[in-house]
Amino acid sequence: MSVWKLVKLNFGRSPAHFGEVGIGMEETSDRVRSDALFSAWVSIYARLFGKDAVEELLQQFPSQDKPELIPPFRISSTFIYREVGDRTIYYLPRPLKFPTKYPDDDLAFFKTYKKLNYLPLELWQRWYQGEGVKDSDIQELIDETKNKSHGELRQLGTFDYKQAFHTDKVPKIAVDRVTRATNLYHTGFVQFAWDKNPAGLYFLLQLSSEGEQLADKLHAALNLLGEEGIGGERSSGAGRFDVTWSELPTNWQQLVDFSDGKYHSILSLFWDSSITEDFLKNASYEIQERGGWIVDNQVRRKMVRMFSEGSVFLTPKPPAGKLVDVTPKEFRKHRIYRSGISLSLPIKVKEK
């Protein structure tokens, strides 16, 4: 029996820099993916509780050597939430398959539909676990394509995702340590709304029975991570956040308890060494390359390719995932892992 938590990260006035593979310092993502969150969380866990404690923790996760293990916890990637009046809009990645009752003739609104990379929770649930696409949804998508809609989708915040944040480029100066020559460059930062309709990031946490015993330690480590910051440019004060750790609200509990779907849409990055052609039949997915640097050593981790959030698989059980060893050959201090542990939700989709 597992326990789910909803964890909100409130950045307040603190900007953040979330890098991605292939994105230079001038650009920033608007959120943190599950593997980066896992790495930052485990690193701060090691600082707080010691090397032996973190090694014991990592030994509990499934890997290529021990694929049968059940992980003590699973996490989703972080996604945007937005406070509007007395309600909170939680955005979820749109699954990469059409929802039930999606029409064959979508030419009049597909341009707008394909831009909806994230859906409000209520709409996500209705489209992929409920009655599917309504005629009024189709008409409003058409209206939005032509000009601007004023119906239920608009009220749910379907078209307002980018109002939760804005990005800026900040000029900086690099000084050569030897020649003292200077070089101008720019760094991208994301700033979440903090005054009117405040916004931030959230993620889902699923604890196993054994993982529940670690909840207090994980909570303490996450609080410390919030004080230190997540992402890049932490020395400039970027990436700091306050943590709200809570039980699942009723609407979220309905999502995770849904049992009438043959497909699973992942909310995290997902990697497994035992993927087969049969597993990929009837799947719809995107691949995300993950790399990066080892902090304080300036050595690149091995590159690994993972399934990205929103990928959909036809499987009787949720995709499990594993930790993948990305330790470079020249690094011998300790092993470096990247999390491909998956967290997913069951869904219904339009059948061919």
JOTA-V302071 format. One record per pair of residues at least 12 apart in sequence whose C-alpha atoms are under 10 Angstrom apart, sorted by the first residue. I is the first residue (numbers start at 1). GAP is how many residues later the second one is. Records with the same first field share a line. If there is no record, write none. Layout:
I: GAP  GAP
This chain:
1: 206  207  208  209
2: 70  71  204  205  206  207  208  209  210
3: 70  202  203  204  205  206  208  209  244  245
4: 69  70  71  200  201  202  203  204  208  242  243  244  248  249  252
5: 70  198  199  200  201  202  240  241  242  243  244  247  248
6: 196  197  198  199  200  238  239  240  241  242  243  246
7: 68  71  194  195  196  197  198  212  215  236  237  238  239  240  241
8: 70  71  72  73  191  192  193  194  195  196  233  234  235  236  237  238
9: 69  70  71  72  190  191  192  193  194  213  214  217  231  232  233  234  235  236
10: 71  182  183  184  188  189  190  191  192  216  230  231  232  233  234
11: 180  181  182  183  187  188  189  190  215  218  227  228  229  230  231  232
12: 179  180  181  182  183  186  187  188  227  228  229  230
13: 178  179  180  181  182  225  226  227  228
14: 175  176  177  178  180  215  223  224  225  226  227
15: 151  152  153  173  174  175  176  177  218  219  221  222  223  224  225  226
16: 12  13  14  15  151  172  173  174  175  176  213  214  215  216  217  218  220  221  222  223  224  225
17: 12  13  14  15  150  170  171  172  173  174  213  214  215  216  217  221  222
18: 12  13  14  15  18  170  171  172  212  213  214  215  220  221
19: 12  13  17  169  170  212  213  273
20: 12  13  16  268  269  270  271  272
21: 267  268  269  270  271  282
22: 267  268  269  270
24: 162  163  164
25: 144  160  161  162  163  164  207  208
26: 142  143  144  145  159  160  161  162  163
27: 140  141  142  159  160  161  162  163
28: 139  140  141  159  160  161  162  203  204
29: 138  159  160  161
30: 48  49  50  132  134  135  136  137  159  160  161  162  170  171
31: 46  47  48  49  159  169  170  171  200
32: 44  45  46  47  169  170  171  198  199
33: 42  43  44  45  46  170  234  235  236  275  276
34: 40  41  42  43  44  169  233  234  235  236  274  275  304  305  306  307  308  309
35: 40  41  42  233  234  235  255  271  288  302  303  304  305  306  307
36: 41  42  194  195  233  254  256  302  303
37: 38  39  40  41  166  185  188  193  194  302
38: 36  37  38  39  299  300  301  302  303
39: 297  298  299  300
40: 181  182  185  189  190  191
41: 177  178  180  181  182  183  184  185  189
42: 12  13  15  16  176  179  180  183
43: 178  182
44: 174  176  177  178  179  180  181  184
45: 12  172  173  174  175  176  177  179  180
46: 175
47: 174  177
48: 169  172  173  176
49: 168  172
55: 280
57: 14  15  154  157
58: 13  14  265  279
59: 12
60: 12  13  150  151
61: 12  13  260  261  262  278  280
62: 210  258  259  260  261  262  277  278  279
63: 209  210  258  259  260  261  262  274  276  277  278
64: 208  209  210  257  258  259  260  261
65: 257  258
66: 256  257
67: 205  206  207  253  254  255  256
68: 252  254
69: 253
70: 138  140  141  250  252
71: 135  136  137  138  139  140  249  250  251  252  270
72: 134  135  136  137  138  139  140  141  142  143
73: 132  133  134  135  136  137  138  139  141  142  145  268  270
74: 130  131  132  133  134  137  194  246  247  265  266  267  268  269  270
75: 128  129  130  131  132  192  193  194  264  266  267  268  269
76: 126  127  128  129  130  190  191  192  193  233  265  266  267  268
77: 16  124  125  126  127  128  189  190  191  192  231  232  265  266
78: 13  14  122  123  124  125  126  189  190
79: 12  13  14  39  121  122  123  124  125  188
80: 12  13  38  40  81  82  84  85  112  119  120  121  122  123
81: 39  40  80  83  111  117  118  119  120  121  122
82: 38  75  78  79  81  82  83  110  111  112  115  116  117  118  119  120
83: 81  110  111  113  114  115  116  117
84: 73  112  113  114  115
85: 111  112  113
88: 32  33  109  110  111
89: 30  31  32  33  67  68  69  72  110
90: 28  29  30  31  32  34  67  71  109  110  111  112  113  162
91: 26  27  28  29  30  31  32  33  66  67  70  110  111
92: 25  26  27  28  29  30  31  32  33  175  217  218
93: 23  24  25  26  27  28  31  172  173  174  175  216  217  218
94: 20  21  22  23  24  25  26  30  33  34  171  173  215  216  217
95: 22  23  24  29  33  169  170  171  172  189  190  214  215  216  217  252  254
96: 18  21  169  187  188  189  190  213  214  215  216  217  253
97: 31  166  168  185  186  187  188  213  214  215  216  251  252  253  254
98: 29  30  34  35  250  251  252  253  254
99: 25  27  28  29  30  31  32  33  34  248  249  250  251  252
100: 26  27  28  29  30  31  32  33  34  247  248  249  250  251
101: 26  30  31  32  33  34  248  249  250
102: 25  30  31  32  33  35  36  247  248  249
103: 30  31  32  35  247
106: 32  35  36
107: 35
108: 30  31  33  34  35  37  38
109: 29  30  31  32  33  34  35  36  37
110: 28  31  32  35
111: 30  31  33  34
112: 29  30  31  32  33  34  47
113: 25  28  29  31  32
115: 44
116: 42  43  45
117: 41  44  193
118: 40  41  43  192
119: 34  37  38  39  40  41  42
120: 33  36  37  38  39  40  41
121: 35  36  37  130  131  134
122: 31  34  35  36  129  130  133
123: 14  29  30  33  34  35
124: 34  131  223
125: 126  127  129  130  133  222  223
127: 220  221  222
128: 127  133  135  137  217  218  219  220  221  222
129: 125  126  129  130  131  132  216  217  218  219  220
130: 128  130  217  218
131: 217
132: 216  217  218
136: 15  16  17
137: 14  15  16
139: 12
140: 12  13  14
141: 12  13
144: 15
162: 30
163: 29  30  34  35  36
164: 27  28  29  30  32  33  34  35  36  37
165: 25  26  27  28  29  33  34  35
166: 23  24  25  26  27
167: 21  22  23  24  25
168: 18  19  20  21  22  23
169: 16  17  18  19  20  21
170: 15  16  17  18  19
171: 13  14  15  16  17
172: 12  13  14  15
173: 12  13
187: 45  46
188: 45
189: 43  44  49  50
190: 48  49
191: 47  48
200: 41
201: 40
202: 41  42  43
203: 64  65
204: 44  48  63  64  139
205: 40  42  43  138
206: 137
219: 24  25  26
220: 23
222: 19  20  21  23
223: 18  19  20  21  22
224: 16  17  18  19
225: 14  15  16  17  18
226: 13  14  15  16  17
227: 12  13  14  15  16
228: 12  13
229: 12  13
255: 90  91  92
256: 88  89  90
257: 88  89
258: 87  88  89
259: 86  87  88  89
260: 86  87  88
261: 53  54  55  84  85  86  87  88
262: 51  52  53  54  55  56  84  85  86  87
263: 19  20  49  50  51  52  53  54  55  81  82  83  84  85  86
264: 19  46  47  48  49  50  51  52  53  54  55  79  80  81  82  83  84  85
265: 18  19  20  44  45  46  47  48  49  53  54  78  79  80  81  82  83
266: 19  41  42  43  44  45  46  47  52  53  76  77  78  79  80
267: 41  42  43  44  45  75  76  77  78
268: 38  39  40  41  42  43  71  72  73  74  75  76
269: 18  19  21  36  37  38  39  40  41  42  52  70  71  72  73  74  75
270: 17  18  35  36  37  38  39  41  49  50  51  52  53  69  70  71  72  73  74
271: 33  34  35  36  37  48  49  50  51  52  53  67  68  69  70  71
272: 34  35  47  48  49  50  51  52  68  69  70
273: 48  49  50  51  67
274: 47  48
275: 46
278: 36  37
279: 34  35  36  40
280: 32  33  34  35
281: 32  33  34
282: 30  31  32  33  69  70
283: 28  29  30  31  32
284: 26  27  28  29  30
285: 21  22  23  24  25  26  27  28
286: 20  21  22  23  24  25  26
287: 18  19  20  21  22  24
288: 16  17  18  19  20  21
289: 14  15  16  17  18  19
290: 12  13  14  15  16  48
291: 12  13  14  35  47
294: 33  34  37  42
297: 34
299: 28  29  31  32
300: 26  27  28  30  31
301: 24  25  26  27  28  30  35  36  37
302: 22  23  24  25  26  27  34  35  36
303: 23  24  25  35
304: 20  21  22  34  36
305: 35
306: 15  33  34
307: 33  35
309: 33  34  35
310: 34
311: 33
312: 32  33  34  35  37
313: 31  33  34
314: 32  33
315: 31
316: 30
317: 27  29
318: 24  25  26  27  28
319: 22  23  24  25  26
320: 20  21  22  23  24
321: 18  19  20  21  22
322: 15  16  17  18  19  20
323: 13  14  15  16  17  18  19
324: 12  13  14  15  16  17
325: 12  13  14
326: 12
